[in-house]
């Protein structure tokens, strides 16, 4: 007599299928717990850097007020030391304090410009997606025309119409970076318009405004918020580039871009620290914000998350 063939079905317990072991991972985890742990550590590290950055720009200025005009030529270009952990610049000013003050200005520009671009993008993309037809085609052709012009070139044109300052830079960045948000919002609105709950609201007699406010806007906010967070690092880099070119923040005001620009001459004198620290203050916080935005993207888009884990 032959032995019965082994069953291919999952083992069953007294009340149904047996539960998988504790260390078993679903296909969504890709069977790679190491990658999941690395992603978790990366997210926590990014969150810690963002928290430290926010605390620094909030607490340091009141505790250590900085006179933007004060100079000490007797202490110029001193290397890092216990008295000046980051050293001093060509005017004898403490680089640690100036980097924190410059980061505060750059973050202000980045956050406010991202909010401006997000509001404009939601308005333009929502209008195109909700109305559709000729309005949609006309709006998207206008978006394509703006997208054909380099952001930096258009930003230089906007800043050149005003005096150098924080708010002209914010206007320059905000009015040149809404295009991607508009496209994202338009695509999301097109997707939401085909959902059953939107059809039910329209069939129930809801006005177009009510459908847009109650059903379409909440659906696009997560994607628009993600686009805004991703825009903050880009806006900081944009502000730094404009300030480096002498078109952004005034030279006498602490800004990461102006600090890098003024440090070009010190490199020839062998002083590396005036250029190093502002550069790091530009790179590290922007990478931290980008890391948090990536974690948010995986959370609100499970399909993309599964693709990344495979």
Secondary structure, DSSP 8 states (H G I E B T S, - for coil): --------S--EETTEE----TT---GGGTT-HHHHHHHHHHHHHHHHHHHHHHHHHHHHHHHS---TT---GGGTT--S-SSSTT-B-TTS-BHHHHHHHHHHHHHHHHHHHHHHHHHHHHHHHHHHHHH-HHHHHHHHHHHHHHHTS-HHHHHHHHHHTS-SSHHHHHHHHHTTS-HHHHHHHHHHHHHHHTSHHHHHHHHTT--HHHHIIIIIHHHHHHHHHHHHHHHHHHHHHHHHHHHHTTSSS-TTS--HHHHHHHTHHHHHTT--HHHHHHHHHHHHHHHHHHHHHHHHHHHH-HHHHHHHH-
